Amino acid sequence: MRGIPKKKKGIGLKVAGKSRRVFKANVHRQRVWIPELGRPVLLCVSAAGLRTLEKAGSRKLLSRLRRNPNRKRRRR
């Protein structure tokens, strides 16, 4: 594989190998219910992050967000 790997949102070549393409993250806007807050929260999560969220639960997510409140937020 040439260039930066797919996992790091890199640049590669299309199937034919002539023109370049950009690998983008599989990100979706997802509404997640947080029982501690009593309301849903809108998150931008990847498909892998969504599976992790379902496995770990919203409680673990909430504790992670509270630990790092100054994280970079993605702007639209």
Order of alpha helices (4+ residues) and beta strands (2+ residues): beta-beta-beta-beta-alpha-alpha
